[in-house]
């Protein structure tokens, strides 16, 4: 699914006591503004009364009552449409960022960045011999030996 694809689900608006007619004219300003931004917009009629929901990449990004949108009005004069457009822009940026992070982590997990036989060798120590610490008596003897060396150097 593309980040530049938006579905708008809308239901019939009850006006003057009559229900049953879908009115996509409420979405004209929103639809035009989102299309000018480069998104593809599909309007999907549903049976829920006074319902408007915007979906991107299978996730709901904005929901409102369809009667809160202005009828046949540009998005510049419609506050709710401006909030919906801001939600579309912010969600698109978030989905792009998440996609980039998933892309990088998939390559890291696939170990593409691991060094191969034709790359420069690592210069890190590979075999380190580890000896555990001894008891405190041996430390006292080493310390006495170092003190005697220091006294000889000073004189």
Secondary structure as a PSIPRED ss2 file (coil, helix, strand):
# PSIPRED VFORMAT (PSIPRED V4.0)

   1 X C   1.000  0.000  0.000
   2 X C   1.000  0.000  0.000
   3 X C   1.000  0.000  0.000
   4 X C   1.000  0.000  0.000
   5 X E   0.000  0.000  1.000
   6 X E   0.000  0.000  1.000
   7 X E   0.000  0.000  1.000
   8 X E   0.000  0.000  1.000
   9 X E   0.000  0.000  1.000
  10 X E   0.000  0.000  1.000
  11 X C   1.000  0.000  0.000
  12 X C   1.000  0.000  0.000
  13 X C   1.000  0.000  0.000
  14 X C   1.000  0.000  0.000
  15 X E   0.000  0.000  1.000
  16 X C   1.000  0.000  0.000
  17 X C   1.000  0.000  0.000
  18 X E   0.000  0.000  1.000
  19 X C   1.000  0.000  0.000
  20 X C   1.000  0.000  0.000
  21 X C   1.000  0.000  0.000
  22 X C   1.000  0.000  0.000
  23 X C   1.000  0.000  0.000
  24 X H   0.000  1.000  0.000
  25 X H   0.000  1.000  0.000
  26 X H   0.000  1.000  0.000
  27 X H   0.000  1.000  0.000
  28 X H   0.000  1.000  0.000
  29 X H   0.000  1.000  0.000
  30 X H   0.000  1.000  0.000
  31 X H   0.000  1.000  0.000
  32 X H   0.000  1.000  0.000
  33 X H   0.000  1.000  0.000
  34 X H   0.000  1.000  0.000
  35 X H   0.000  1.000  0.000
  36 X H   0.000  1.000  0.000
  37 X C   1.000  0.000  0.000
  38 X C   1.000  0.000  0.000
  39 X C   1.000  0.000  0.000
  40 X E   0.000  0.000  1.000
  41 X E   0.000  0.000  1.000
  42 X E   0.000  0.000  1.000
  43 X E   0.000  0.000  1.000
  44 X E   0.000  0.000  1.000
  45 X E   0.000  0.000  1.000
  46 X C   1.000  0.000  0.000
  47 X C   1.000  0.000  0.000
  48 X C   1.000  0.000  0.000
  49 X C   1.000  0.000  0.000
  50 X C   1.000  0.000  0.000
  51 X C   1.000  0.000  0.000
  52 X E   0.000  0.000  1.000
  53 X E   0.000  0.000  1.000
  54 X E   0.000  0.000  1.000
  55 X E   0.000  0.000  1.000
  56 X E   0.000  0.000  1.000
  57 X C   1.000  0.000  0.000
  58 X C   1.000  0.000  0.000
  59 X E   0.000  0.000  1.000
  60 X E   0.000  0.000  1.000
  61 X E   0.000  0.000  1.000
  62 X E   0.000  0.000  1.000
  63 X E   0.000  0.000  1.000
  64 X E   0.000  0.000  1.000
  65 X C   1.000  0.000  0.000
  66 X H   0.000  1.000  0.000
  67 X H   0.000  1.000  0.000
  68 X H   0.000  1.000  0.000
  69 X C   1.000  0.000  0.000
  70 X C   1.000  0.000  0.000
  71 X C   1.000  0.000  0.000
  72 X C   1.000  0.000  0.000
  73 X C   1.000  0.000  0.000
  74 X C   1.000  0.000  0.000
  75 X C   1.000  0.000  0.000
  76 X C   1.000  0.000  0.000
  77 X C   1.000  0.000  0.000
  78 X C   1.000  0.000  0.000
  79 X H   0.000  1.000  0.000
  80 X H   0.000  1.000  0.000
  81 X H   0.000  1.000  0.000
  82 X H   0.000  1.000  0.000
  83 X H   0.000  1.000  0.000
  84 X H   0.000  1.000  0.000
  85 X H   0.000  1.000  0.000
  86 X H   0.000  1.000  0.000
  87 X H   0.000  1.000  0.000
  88 X H   0.000  1.000  0.000
  89 X H   0.000  1.000  0.000
  90 X H   0.000  1.000  0.000
  91 X H   0.000  1.000  0.000
  92 X H   0.000  1.000  0.000
  93 X H   0.000  1.000  0.000
  94 X H   0.000  1.000  0.000
  95 X H   0.000  1.000  0.000
  96 X H   0.000  1.000  0.000
  97 X H   0.000  1.000  0.000
  98 X H   0.000  1.000  0.000
  99 X H   0.000  1.000  0.000
 100 X H   0.000  1.000  0.000
 101 X H   0.000  1.000  0.000
 102 X H   0.000  1.000  0.000
 103 X H   0.000  1.000  0.000
 104 X H   0.000  1.000  0.000
 105 X H   0.000  1.000  0.000
 106 X H   0.000  1.000  0.000
 107 X H   0.000  1.000  0.000
 108 X H   0.000  1.000  0.000
 109 X H   0.000  1.000  0.000
 110 X C   1.000  0.000  0.000
 111 X C   1.000  0.000  0.000
 112 X C   1.000  0.000  0.000
 113 X C   1.000  0.000  0.000
 114 X C   1.000  0.000  0.000
 115 X C   1.000  0.000  0.000
 116 X C   1.000  0.000  0.000
 117 X C   1.000  0.000  0.000
 118 X C   1.000  0.000  0.000
 119 X C   1.000  0.000  0.000
 120 X C   1.000  0.000  0.000
 121 X C   1.000  0.000  0.000
 122 X C   1.000  0.000  0.000
 123 X C   1.000  0.000  0.000
 124 X C   1.000  0.000  0.000
 125 X C   1.000  0.000  0.000
 126 X C   1.000  0.000  0.000
 127 X C   1.000  0.000  0.000
 128 X C   1.000  0.000  0.000
 129 X C   1.000  0.000  0.000
 130 X C   1.000  0.000  0.000
 131 X C   1.000  0.000  0.000
 132 X C   1.000  0.000  0.000
 133 X C   1.000  0.000  0.000
 134 X C   1.000  0.000  0.000
 135 X C   1.000  0.000  0.000
 136 X H   0.000  1.000  0.000
 137 X H   0.000  1.000  0.000
 138 X H   0.000  1.000  0.000
 139 X H   0.000  1.000  0.000
 140 X H   0.000  1.000  0.000
 141 X H   0.000  1.000  0.000
 142 X H   0.000  1.000  0.000
 143 X H   0.000  1.000  0.000
 144 X H   0.000  1.000  0.000
 145 X H   0.000  1.000  0.000
 146 X H   0.000  1.000  0.000
 147 X H   0.000  1.000  0.000
 148 X H   0.000  1.000  0.000
 149 X H   0.000  1.000  0.000
 150 X H   0.000  1.000  0.000
 151 X H   0.000  1.000  0.000
 152 X H   0.000  1.000  0.000
 153 X H   0.000  1.000  0.000
 154 X H   0.000  1.000  0.000
 155 X C   1.000  0.000  0.000
